[in-house]
Amino acid sequence: MKSYRDLNIYIEAHQLAIKVHQLSLLLPKFELYEEGSQIRRSSKAISAAIVEGYGRKKYKADFLKFLYYAQSECDETVEHLDFLFETASFTDNEKYIVLKTNYQKLSKQINSFIDWVENNWNEFPSRS
């Protein structure tokens, strides 16, 4: 792993955030700046947390903290998707199901990566 860009969870989170961003801009005007803004921020925060955590990978606890943030942002994004669909602001049933399914898979992947880091990641010795 040379970069966070090599992590499957980063790749998937980044691609999903782009889809959510594009779809959110099609929301009715009354939701564009309210719930639309929320879902854009939470979806983008997943990959951002992965990037920030990877930047702190030298310290296992910091790395894990940001992976947990990514996990919670993923769950928050699913909540926003549900809310938009259940209030009929987002009416494309097929896209909703695909997005929700992909975010649920991503959540499981992040959780698996957290488990892997907890069990296999060795902190590098400090350079003092």
N, C-alpha and C positions, 0 to 999 in steps of 0.2 A: 504494500500500500504506500504509494509515493505521495498521494494527495487525497484530500476529501473527495475530489472528483472521481476517484476510483471506487468509492463506496456506493453500492447499489441503492442504499437507502437515500443517499444524497441525489443520485440520478433520478430516482422515482419521485422524490419529493419536489425536485425542481420542475420536472415535467408536469406533474399534477398542478403545481402552483400556476404555471403558465396557462393551463386549461381553465382553472378556476378564474383567473384574472380575465381571460377572454370572455368566458360565460357571464361573469358578474357584470360586465359592461353592457350586457343585453337585458339586464333586469329593468323592471319598471322604474321610472324616475324617482318615485317615492322611496324605493329601496336601494337605489344606486349609491347613495351617500350614507345610508344607515347600515343595513345588514350587508350590502355589497362591500362597503369599506371594511367591515369586520371580517368577512370571509377572505377578502384579499390579504389582509394583514396576517390572519392566523395561518393561511396556507403558505405564505411566503416565510413565515417565522419558523416553519419546520426545517427547511433547508438552511436557513440562516443559523439556527441553533446547532445543526450538525457541523456547519463550517466553523462556528466559534468554538465548539467543543473540540473539534479536530485540531484547531490551533493551540489548544491547551492540552493536547494528548500526552504531553510529558508528565502530567499529573493526573493519574487515574481518576481521582475523586472529581476533579474539574471536568474531565472528559465525560464522566457518567452524569454529572449534574446537567450538562447541556443536552445530553441524549435524553434525559428525563424531560427536559423542557420541550424537546422535539416531539416526544411521545404525547405530552399534554396538549401541545398545539395541534397535533394530528387529531386527537379526540375532539378538541374544540372546533376544528374545521368540519368534522362530521356533524357536530351539533348545529352549526350554521347551515349546512346543507339540508339537514332535516327540517330546520325552522323555515327555510326558504321554500322547501317543497310543501310542507304542511300548511303554509299560509297562502299557497297558490301563487307565490311570487315567481317561482321557478316551475314551469309547467311541463318541461320535457322529461317525462317519466324515464325513458331509456337512458338519457344522459345522467340523470340523477342516480339511477341504480348503478351505472358503470362507475361514476365518480365515488359514490359511497363504498362500493365494493373495493375499488382500488385503494381508497384511504384506509379501509379496514385491513386490507392486506399489508399496506405500508405500516400500520400500527403494529401488526404482528412481527413484521421484519425488524422494526426498530426495537421491539421488545426482545427479540432473539439476539440482536446485536448487543443490546445492553447485557444480556446474560453472558454472551461470549466475552465481552470486555471485562465483566466482573470476574470471570473465571480464568481468563487467559492473558489479560493485559498486565504487563509488568511495568511498574514505574521505573523510569530511568533514574539512575543515581544523580543527585544534584552535583553541580560543578563548583562546590565551595572549597 
